[in-house]
Amino acid sequence: MDRPDAAHTPISQDLLTPGEPPAWEELNSESPSPLLLLCDHASNRVPQKLAHLGLDLNVFGMHVAYDIGCEKLTRLLSSRFNATALLANYSRLVIDLNRHPGDGSSIPEVSDNIEIPGNHALTPEQIGQREEALFWPYHNRIERILGRIISRGQTPVLCSIHSFTPIFRGFQRPWHIGVLWDRDQRLSTPLLESLRSARRFRVGDNEPYHARNPVGYTMDVHGEKNGYPHLLLEIRQDLIGHDDGVVEWADIIHTHLQRVLTQVTVP
């Protein structure tokens, strides 16, 4: 059963003012493909009523606010694959769509050592407002798209697109791209093999972090628990922080993932 969303829940309507975009943007809705591309951290937008969460505006150009490069990359991949894509329209600093509600990192008071004043001492009603305005509408939409794919007699295939910082706590991350998976290896194993066979990239197997830590909501709930083939891709931000890099990595991902999708038989 769907959770309440902004169309039916008065409290959520209070968060977004008229003229602000909804929680998500859907691309290529008429696609016949079973592939669904997801971008949980596409945007650094904050609802007007939250007054930038009390932060200096330069914070919203940083990784702490969104996954740099992923919005443009997901748009290109949607076109390359002729696949439906869903992009989040608001910053993970408002509420992280890839964290389970109630998790301490869902609405962070501190992120990457940056204090988030607008997230301190929130009441249950304020937390619920963000969930009903942004979190549940996004995930409800994913469920509806999956239902659409199933209604065509297809098994959905999910690919979540993220990016990571080149340096973390002084460590220079060597990977160009990471393939993250938990228990389902139907896509991850052949994709890792395909990318590594090119001998052009440093490819991380559950790097720069493991899919189990932290447990992301999107792949866990929509992929793992439904039994659909799925994976999460992490691309290093300096590689897709400019248009030429976005085009290059859209081509790379399309080449290798298309090969895997063609070869892997999904029951």
N, C-alpha and C positions, 0 to 999 in steps of 0.2 A: 504494500500500500504506500502511495506517495505521502510524503510529509507535506504540511501546509506550505504554500508559497505566497509570493507577494500579491497574487491575483485574488487570494481568498482570505488573507490574514490582515486585519486592520493595523496591527502593531507594526508590521513590516512596511506598510505604506508610509508610515511616519518617518522612516529613515531616508528614503529616496524622494526627492522633490520632483514635481512635474518637470519633464524635460531631461532628467537624468536617465542614462541608459539602464536597462534591466541588468540582472546579475550575470547574464551570459550573452554571447553572440554565436549564432550557429551559421556555419558555412556549408554550402553545397548540400542542402537538405534533400535534394532529389537524387543524390548519388545512388547507384545500384550496388556499390561496393559493401562488403561486410566489414571493412576496416573503419574504425572510428578513432580519430585523432583527438586528443584531449590536451588542453593547455591550462592547467589550474592557476598558474601564476603569470598570466599574459599581461596584466595591466598594473599600473601604479596609481590608478584613480582612487580617490577617497570621496565618499558622499559629502556633499556640501555641508550638511548639518554637523558633520564631525570636525569641521574646521582644521583639516590637515592633521588631526590627532595631536595638535599642539607641537608639531615638528617643524624644523626648518625645511624649506622646500627642497634644499639640495639632497636631503635624505631620500627623496623619491626618485632620484636618478641612480640609486645604488641597489645592489643585489638584495638588500634587506627588504625592499619594497616590492620587487618583482623579479622575474627571471629574464634578464637582459637578452634580447635577440629572439626570444621564443615566439613572440606574437607574429613577427614577420616570417619566421621559419615555418610555423604551423600553417600560415596562410599559403605559403608556397607548396608545402607538402600536400595540403588539401587539393591544390590544383594538379600537382604532379601525379598523385594517386587517383584523382577523381573520387575522393573520399569525403565523407562528412567530417567536420571538425567542430568542436565546441571550445570557445575561449572564454575565460573568466574576464569580467569587465571591471573588477575592483581589486585593490591591493591586498596581498596576504597580511598586511599589517592591520587591516580592518577585521578580517577573519580569514584564516588559512583554510582553503577549500580542500587541501590534501592532509588535513589532520582530523582525527575523530573529535566530535564535539565533547567538550569537557576535558580534553587533553590540555596540559599546561601550555603547550605551544599553539593552541588553536587561536587564541587572542593574546598575543604575547605582551607582557608589560615591559620586557627587555628583549631585544633581538640584536644579535651581533654586537653586544655591549652598548647598544643605543637604547636609552630610556624612551618609552612610548607614553607620554603623559596622558593621551586620550584613552589609554587602555587600563589605567590604574583604577582600582576600587570600583569596577563595574558592578552594577546590581544584576540579579538574575534576569530582570526585565530587559535591561540593556543588552545583555548577552543574547537573550532570546530574540530580541529585535534584529540583531545582526544575523543570527542563524536563519530566521524566517525570511529576511529580506534578500540574503545573498547565498548562504550555504545550501539550504534545501532547494531553492529554485534551480540552482546549477545541477545538483545531483538528481533531482527529479527529472530534469531535462535529459540527462544521460540515460536514465531508465527508459524514458519514452523513445529515445533514438534506438536503444538496444531492442526494445519491443518492436519497433518498425523493421529492423533488420531481421529479427526472428520471424516476423509475419511473412517475410518473403521466402522462408524456408532456409535461411542461411544461419550459420553460427557466427556471432559477432567476434571480431578480433580487435583488441584495444591496444593502442600505443599512446603513451603519455609522454609529452615533450617538456623537458626541463633544461636549465643550464646551471653551471657551477662556476665559482670564482677560481681564477688561476692560482691564487695564493690563499691558504687558510692557516691561520695561527703560525705564520712564518714558514709554512711548508709549501714549496713550489710543486703544485700538482702536475705530474708529467703527462696525464692522459689527455687525449684529444676528445674522446667520447667514452662514455661509460654505458654499459648495458646492465640494467638492474632487474633482478628477478628474485622471487622467494621460493616457491615450490614448483611452479609450472615452468618447464624448460623447453616447451615445444617451439617457441620462437627464439628464446635467448641463446640457446646452444648453437643452432645453425647461424644465427646472425653474428655471434662472436667469431665463429669459424670463418664466415665470409669476410668480415671486416679485417680480421688478422691476415687472411690470405693475400690481401692487397699489399701488405708490407709497407704501407704509407703512414699508418696511424699507430699511436699508442692507445690501445683499447683496454678499458677497465672492465673487469668481470666483477660486478657489484662494487664498483669504485666510481666516485670518490667515497661512497658509503654503501652499506648493505641495505637492500630493500626491506629487511626486517627491522632496521634501526635508523631512523624511527619508522614505525609502520605507517605508510601512507594510506589515507582513506580511499582514494580513488581506485587504485589497482586492487587493494584488499577487498573492498566491498563489491565493486562492479566486475572485476576480473576473477580474482581468486575464489571468492565465495560462490560465484555463478558458474565456475568451471570453464570460463571462456579463455582462449589463448590471449596472453597479454604480456606486455613488457613496458619498462620505463626507460627512456633514453635521456642521458645527461650529456650535454655538449658544453665544452669549455667556453666561457663567455667572451674571451678575447677573440675567439674564432668566428663568432656570429654577432659581434657588436657593431658590425658595419655591413652595408648592403652586399658587397662582393662576397663576404664570408657567408652570409645567409644563403646566397645563391649557390655557392660552392657546396655547403653542407646539405642543402636541400637535394642537390644532385647526388651526393654521396649516399645519403640515407635512402633516397629513392632507389638507387641502383642496388644496394645490398638488401634492403628490406623487401623490395619487390621480388628479388630472386628467392628469398626465403618464403614469402607468401605463395609463390608459384610452386615451390617444391614441397612445402609442408601440407599434408592432407589433414584437414580438420574434420573430425567426425561430426 
